Amino acid sequence: MKGLIFILLAAVAAAQTTQSTPEVNSSTVVFVCEHGAAKSVIAAAHFNRLAAEKGLPYRAVSRGTKPDEVVAPAVKAGLASEGLDVSTWRPKAVSDEDIKRAKTVVSLATDLPTMKPIVKTKLLEWNDVPSMSTNYEAARNAIVKLVSEMIEKLAERKN
């Protein structure tokens, strides 16, 4: 039992640090928000935690259409209070390669450039997430609910 707990903790830790690995492949979900510093970070961090807990072979990265220099301090602090470390994450622009290789692309209230037609076949749009600057907790809760639903669907397909 101790060995299983250690493996699970290691998997969760690994899932939380995969953001620094920029490689996107067919088991990657790319979360995209405007600045790549808040909504997409919350979504990717929670996705990675939940996927690891369920033993799913997926991971997530966050991207931005107009990325900021750093992850928003309130997001870092909020996620840290939940045991999710994003201190090494840096916002990165979404690329054509990210979209081409990804399993799914989730847009969080931002428009992807229209020159990316390949995304239409794998795009989910989560446009009803509240503003982070207006109400962090409401935005976080909405994102976690959507991510949890996505994880449940992926887990059902696995079984």
TORKOLLO-515266 format. One line per 3 residues: number of its first residue (from 1); for each residue x, z, y negated of N, C-alpha, C. Coordinates in Angstrom, 2 decimals. Example, Ala and Ser with C-alpha at 12.3 -4.5 7.8 and 13.67 -1.06 7.14 Angstrom:
2
1 = 13.19/7.80/5.69/12.30/7.80/4.50/13.20/7.80/3.30 | 12.85/7.08/2.25/13.67/7.14/1.06/12.90/7.87/-0.03
***
This chain:
159
1 = 0.82/0.00/1.19/0.00/0.00/0.00/0.87/0.00/-1.26 | 1.95/0.81/-1.25/2.83/0.85/-2.42/3.44/-0.52/-2.68 | 3.80/-1.21/-1.58/4.39/-2.54/-1.72/3.41/-3.51/-2.37
4 = 2.14/-3.42/-1.97/1.11/-4.29/-2.53/0.92/-4.00/-4.01 | 0.91/-2.74/-4.38/0.77/-2.36/-5.79/1.95/-2.90/-6.59 | 3.15/-2.77/-6.05/4.33/-3.28/-6.74/4.24/-4.79/-6.94
7 = 3.82/-5.51/-5.90/3.69/-6.96/-5.99/2.66/-7.34/-7.05 | 1.52/-6.62/-7.06/0.48/-6.90/-8.05/1.00/-6.64/-9.46 | 1.69/-5.53/-9.66/2.24/-5.23/-10.99/3.27/-6.27/-11.40
10 = 4.10/-6.70/-10.46/5.10/-7.73/-10.77/4.41/-9.04/-11.14 | 3.33/-9.38/-10.42/2.60/-10.61/-10.72/1.97/-10.55/-12.11 | 1.41/-9.40/-12.45/0.81/-9.25/-13.78/1.88/-9.35/-14.85
13 = 3.00/-8.70/-14.64/4.10/-8.77/-15.61/4.60/-10.20/-15.75 | 4.75/-10.89/-14.64/5.22/-12.28/-14.68/4.20/-13.15/-15.41 | 2.93/-12.94/-15.13/1.89/-13.73/-15.79/1.91/-13.51/-17.29
16 = 2.21/-12.30/-17.71/2.21/-12.00/-19.14/3.41/-12.62/-19.84 | 4.47/-12.88/-19.12/5.67/-13.41/-19.77/5.78/-14.92/-19.64 | 4.85/-15.58/-18.94/4.96/-17.02/-18.75/4.81/-17.80/-20.04
19 = 4.31/-17.18/-21.09/4.14/-17.89/-22.35/5.47/-18.45/-22.85 | 6.56/-17.76/-22.58/7.85/-18.24/-23.08/8.32/-19.46/-22.30 | 7.69/-19.76/-21.16/8.00/-20.96/-20.40/7.06/-22.07/-20.88
22 = 7.60/-23.06/-21.60/6.74/-24.06/-22.22/6.15/-25.08/-21.26 | 6.61/-25.12/-20.03/6.17/-26.16/-19.11/4.69/-26.01/-18.77 | 3.98/-27.10/-18.90/2.56/-27.15/-18.57/2.41/-28.06/-17.37
25 = 1.59/-27.64/-16.39/1.37/-28.48/-15.22/-0.10/-28.42/-14.82 | -0.42/-28.98/-13.66/-1.82/-29.12/-13.24/-2.51/-27.80/-12.92 | -1.77/-26.71/-12.93/-2.43/-25.40/-12.74/-2.38/-24.57/-14.03
28 = -2.20/-25.25/-15.16/-2.12/-24.58/-16.45/-3.38/-24.82/-17.27 | -3.88/-23.76/-17.89/-4.96/-23.87/-18.86/-4.31/-23.72/-20.23 | -4.56/-24.68/-21.10/-4.00/-24.66/-22.45/-5.11/-24.24/-23.41
31 = -4.93/-23.07/-24.03/-5.86/-22.58/-25.04/-5.33/-23.00/-26.40 | -6.18/-23.63/-27.22/-5.73/-24.15/-28.52/-6.62/-23.60/-29.63 | -5.99/-22.98/-30.62/-6.69/-22.61/-31.84/-5.89/-23.21/-33.00
34 = -6.39/-23.06/-34.19/-5.74/-23.72/-35.33/-4.29/-23.30/-35.50 | -4.03/-22.02/-35.53/-2.68/-21.55/-35.83/-1.87/-21.12/-34.61 | -2.49/-21.11/-33.44/-1.78/-20.72/-32.22/-1.27/-19.29/-32.28
37 = -1.90/-18.47/-33.12/-1.38/-17.13/-33.38/-2.39/-16.02/-33.14 | -3.62/-16.37/-32.79/-4.64/-15.32/-32.63/-5.55/-15.61/-31.44 | -6.60/-16.42/-31.65/-7.59/-16.64/-30.60/-6.97/-17.17/-29.31
40 = -6.12/-18.18/-29.42/-5.53/-18.76/-28.21/-4.58/-17.78/-27.52 | -3.94/-16.92/-28.30/-3.04/-15.91/-27.73/-3.84/-14.88/-26.93 | -4.93/-14.40/-27.51/-5.79/-13.45/-26.82/-6.32/-14.07/-25.53
43 = -6.78/-15.31/-25.62/-7.34/-15.98/-24.44/-6.28/-16.15/-23.35 | -5.09/-16.62/-23.71/-4.04/-16.86/-22.71/-3.57/-15.55/-22.09 | -3.40/-14.52/-22.90/-2.93/-13.23/-22.37/-3.93/-12.65/-21.37
46 = -5.21/-12.67/-21.72/-6.22/-12.14/-20.81/-6.40/-13.04/-19.59 | -6.32/-14.35/-19.78/-6.42/-15.27/-18.65/-5.31/-14.97/-17.65 | -4.08/-14.84/-18.12/-2.95/-14.60/-17.22/-3.11/-13.28/-16.47
49 = -3.57/-12.26/-17.16/-3.79/-10.96/-16.50/-4.85/-11.08/-15.42 | -5.99/-11.67/-15.76/-7.10/-11.77/-14.81/-6.77/-12.69/-13.64 | -6.10/-13.79/-13.90/-5.73/-14.71/-12.82/-4.77/-14.03/-11.85
52 = -3.82/-13.26/-12.38/-2.88/-12.53/-11.52/-3.62/-11.48/-10.69 | -4.54/-10.77/-11.31/-5.30/-9.73/-10.60/-6.12/-10.33/-9.45 | -6.62/-11.55/-9.64/-7.44/-12.21/-8.62/-6.60/-13.03/-7.64
55 = -5.29/-13.08/-7.87/-4.41/-13.86/-7.00/-4.61/-15.36/-7.14 | -5.05/-15.80/-8.31/-5.27/-17.23/-8.54/-3.96/-17.92/-8.93 | -3.80/-19.17/-8.56/-2.53/-19.88/-8.83/-2.46/-20.51/-10.21
58 = -3.22/-20.00/-11.16/-3.26/-20.59/-12.49/-2.56/-19.70/-13.51 | -2.12/-20.32/-14.60/-1.57/-19.57/-15.71/-2.03/-20.26/-16.99 | -1.87/-19.58/-18.09/-2.32/-20.14/-19.37/-1.23/-20.05/-20.41
61 = -1.31/-20.96/-21.37/-0.43/-20.92/-22.54/-1.31/-21.05/-23.77 | -0.80/-20.60/-24.89/-1.52/-20.76/-26.15/-0.79/-21.81/-26.99 | -1.58/-22.56/-27.72/-1.04/-23.59/-28.59/-1.86/-23.62/-29.88
64 = -1.33/-24.31/-30.89/-2.02/-24.45/-32.16/-2.00/-25.88/-32.65 | -3.00/-26.26/-33.45/-2.98/-27.59/-34.04/-2.11/-27.60/-35.30 | -2.02/-26.44/-35.95/-1.14/-26.25/-37.13/-0.50/-24.88/-36.97
67 = 0.46/-24.75/-36.04/0.94/-23.42/-35.67/1.62/-22.63/-36.79 | 1.34/-21.32/-36.77/2.02/-20.37/-37.65/3.43/-20.13/-37.11 | 4.19/-19.36/-37.84/5.55/-19.01/-37.42/5.56/-17.93/-36.33
70 = 4.61/-17.00/-36.42/4.58/-15.86/-35.49/3.14/-15.56/-35.07 | 3.03/-14.84/-33.96/1.72/-14.35/-33.52/1.25/-13.32/-34.54 | -0.02/-13.34/-34.86/-0.59/-12.41/-35.84/-0.30/-10.97/-35.44
73 = 0.20/-10.15/-36.36/0.52/-8.75/-36.05/-0.66/-7.97/-35.46 | -1.87/-8.20/-35.97/-3.04/-7.49/-35.45/-3.30/-7.88/-33.99 | -3.02/-9.11/-33.65/-3.22/-9.58/-32.27/-2.17/-8.94/-31.36
76 = -0.91/-8.93/-31.81/0.14/-8.27/-31.02/-0.21/-6.81/-30.77 | -0.62/-6.12/-31.82/-0.95/-4.69/-31.71/-2.18/-4.48/-30.83 | -3.21/-5.30/-31.02/-4.42/-5.17/-30.22/-4.16/-5.40/-28.74
79 = -3.40/-6.44/-28.43/-3.09/-6.73/-27.03/-2.17/-5.66/-26.45 | -1.21/-5.18/-27.24/-0.31/-4.12/-26.77/-1.11/-2.87/-26.40 | -2.16/-2.58/-27.16/-2.98/-1.40/-26.87/-3.74/-1.55/-25.54
82 = -3.82/-2.78/-25.07/-4.47/-3.06/-23.78/-3.44/-3.25/-22.66 | -2.17/-3.06/-23.00/-1.12/-3.22/-22.00/-0.65/-4.65/-21.82 | -0.96/-5.51/-22.77/-0.55/-6.91/-22.70/0.53/-7.17/-23.76
85 = 1.71/-7.52/-23.31/2.85/-7.70/-24.21/3.03/-9.17/-24.57 | 2.79/-9.51/-25.81/3.01/-10.87/-26.30/4.10/-10.90/-27.36 | 4.93/-9.87/-27.36/5.95/-9.74/-28.41/6.95/-10.89/-28.42
88 = 7.14/-11.57/-27.30/8.09/-12.69/-27.26/7.42/-14.04/-27.44 | 6.11/-14.06/-27.56/5.39/-15.32/-27.71/5.58/-15.88/-29.11 | 5.71/-17.18/-29.21/5.82/-17.86/-30.50/4.81/-18.99/-30.53
91 = 4.03/-19.12/-31.60/3.09/-20.23/-31.70/3.82/-21.57/-31.56 | 3.16/-22.48/-30.88/3.75/-23.80/-30.62/2.65/-24.84/-30.78 | 3.01/-25.99/-31.31/2.03/-27.07/-31.51/1.62/-27.65/-30.16
94 = 0.33/-27.95/-30.03/-0.16/-28.60/-28.82/0.38/-30.03/-28.82 | 0.88/-30.46/-27.67/1.47/-31.79/-27.57/0.66/-32.68/-26.64 | 0.92/-33.97/-26.72/0.29/-34.92/-25.81/0.61/-34.55/-24.36
97 = 1.85/-34.13/-24.11/2.25/-33.75/-22.75/1.48/-32.54/-22.26 | 1.27/-31.56/-23.13/0.48/-30.38/-22.76/-0.89/-30.83/-22.27 | -1.52/-31.69/-23.03/-2.87/-32.14/-22.70/-2.87/-32.98/-21.44
100 = -1.92/-33.86/-21.33/-1.86/-34.75/-20.17/-1.68/-33.97/-18.88 | -0.82/-32.96/-18.89/-0.49/-32.22/-17.68/-1.45/-31.09/-17.35 | -2.16/-30.58/-18.33/-2.99/-29.38/-18.14/-4.15/-29.61/-17.18
103 = -4.53/-28.54/-16.50/-5.75/-28.56/-15.69/-6.96/-28.61/-16.61 | -6.96/-27.74/-17.62/-8.05/-27.63/-18.58/-7.47/-27.35/-19.95 | -8.13/-27.86/-20.98/-7.77/-27.57/-22.36/-8.99/-26.91/-23.00
106 = -8.78/-25.74/-23.58/-9.87/-25.01/-24.23/-9.60/-24.96/-25.72 | -10.50/-25.54/-26.48/-10.40/-25.54/-27.93/-11.22/-24.37/-28.47 | -10.56/-23.52/-29.23/-11.23/-22.36/-29.83/-11.46/-22.64/-31.31
109 = -12.59/-23.27/-31.60/-13.01/-23.55/-32.98/-11.97/-24.33/-33.78 | -11.36/-25.31/-33.14/-10.44/-26.19/-33.85/-10.61/-27.59/-33.29 | -10.34/-28.58/-34.11/-10.44/-29.96/-33.66/-9.07/-30.43/-33.19
112 = -9.05/-30.95/-31.98/-7.81/-31.56/-31.51/-7.70/-32.92/-32.18 | -6.49/-33.37/-32.43/-6.34/-34.70/-33.05/-7.09/-35.76/-32.24 | -7.77/-36.66/-32.93/-8.58/-37.68/-32.26/-7.74/-38.65/-31.45
115 = -6.45/-38.68/-31.67/-5.59/-39.59/-30.91/-5.32/-39.06/-29.49 | -5.98/-38.03/-29.08/-5.76/-37.47/-27.76/-7.00/-37.71/-26.87 | -7.32/-38.98/-26.55/-8.54/-39.27/-25.79/-8.53/-38.72/-24.37
118 = -7.36/-38.52/-23.78/-7.28/-38.01/-22.41/-7.91/-36.62/-22.29 | -7.95/-35.89/-23.38/-8.46/-34.52/-23.35/-9.96/-34.47/-23.04 | -10.70/-35.51/-23.35/-12.15/-35.49/-23.18/-12.57/-35.14/-21.75
121 = -11.79/-35.52/-20.76/-12.14/-35.27/-19.36/-11.89/-33.83/-18.93 | -11.13/-33.09/-19.71/-10.78/-31.72/-19.31/-10.98/-30.70/-20.41 | -11.76/-31.05/-21.42/-11.91/-30.19/-22.61/-13.12/-29.27/-22.51
124 = -12.90/-28.01/-22.82/-13.96/-27.04/-23.04/-13.87/-26.64/-24.50 | -15.00/-26.55/-25.17/-15.00/-26.15/-26.57/-15.70/-24.81/-26.72 | -14.97/-23.84/-27.19/-15.51/-22.50/-27.45/-15.59/-22.33/-28.96
127 = -16.60/-22.90/-29.56/-16.72/-22.92/-31.02/-17.49/-21.74/-31.60 | -18.08/-20.92/-30.74/-18.90/-19.81/-31.24/-18.17/-18.47/-31.30 | -16.87/-18.50/-31.19/-16.10/-17.25/-31.27/-16.02/-16.81/-32.73
130 = -16.37/-15.55/-33.00/-16.31/-15.06/-34.39/-14.90/-15.16/-34.98 | -14.84/-15.14/-36.28/-13.56/-15.19/-36.99/-12.74/-13.94/-36.70 | -11.45/-14.13/-36.42/-10.54/-13.00/-36.16/-10.37/-12.15/-37.42
133 = -10.27/-12.80/-38.56/-10.00/-12.05/-39.79/-11.21/-11.25/-40.25 | -12.40/-11.68/-39.85/-13.62/-10.96/-40.23/-13.89/-9.78/-39.30 | -13.74/-10.02/-37.98/-14.07/-8.97/-37.03/-13.25/-9.15/-35.75
136 = -12.06/-8.54/-35.73/-11.15/-8.68/-34.59/-11.84/-8.31/-33.28 | -12.51/-7.16/-33.26/-13.10/-6.68/-32.01/-14.17/-7.63/-31.47 | -15.02/-8.14/-32.36/-16.07/-9.08/-31.93/-15.44/-10.37/-31.39
139 = -14.42/-10.86/-32.07/-13.74/-12.08/-31.62/-13.06/-11.84/-30.27 | -12.35/-10.74/-30.15/-11.67/-10.40/-28.91/-12.66/-10.28/-27.76 | -13.78/-9.58/-27.99/-14.78/-9.40/-26.93/-15.39/-10.73/-26.51
142 = -15.67/-11.61/-27.46/-16.23/-12.92/-27.14/-15.24/-13.74/-26.31 | -13.97/-13.69/-26.69/-12.94/-14.44/-25.97/-12.78/-13.91/-24.55 | -12.69/-12.59/-24.42/-12.50/-12.00/-23.09/-13.70/-12.31/-22.19
145 = -14.89/-12.31/-22.74/-16.09/-12.66/-21.95/-15.99/-14.10/-21.44 | -15.64/-15.03/-22.30/-15.51/-16.43/-21.90/-14.39/-16.63/-20.88 | -13.26/-15.96/-21.10/-12.15/-16.06/-20.16/-12.55/-15.48/-18.80
148 = -13.23/-14.35/-18.80/-13.68/-13.72/-17.55/-14.61/-14.65/-16.78 | -15.51/-15.32/-17.48/-16.42/-16.27/-16.84/-15.63/-17.44/-16.24 | -14.63/-17.92/-16.97/-13.80/-19.01/-16.47/-13.06/-18.59/-15.20
151 = -12.49/-17.40/-15.22/-11.76/-16.88/-14.05/-12.69/-16.76/-12.85 | -13.90/-16.27/-13.06/-14.86/-16.13/-11.96/-15.17/-17.49/-11.34 | -15.35/-18.52/-12.16/-15.61/-19.87/-11.64/-14.42/-20.39/-10.85
154 = -13.22/-20.16/-11.35/-12.02/-20.59/-10.62/-11.89/-19.84/-9.30 | -12.22/-18.56/-9.30/-12.14/-17.76/-8.07/-13.18/-18.23/-7.05 | -14.37/-18.61/-7.51/-15.41/-19.11/-6.61/-14.97/-20.40/-5.94
157 = -14.32/-21.29/-6.68/-13.83/-22.56/-6.13/-12.73/-22.33/-5.10 | -11.97/-21.27/-5.30/-10.86/-20.96/-4.38/-11.40/-20.52/-3.01 | -12.53/-19.84/-3.00/-13.10/-19.30/-1.76/-13.90/-20.31/-0.97
***
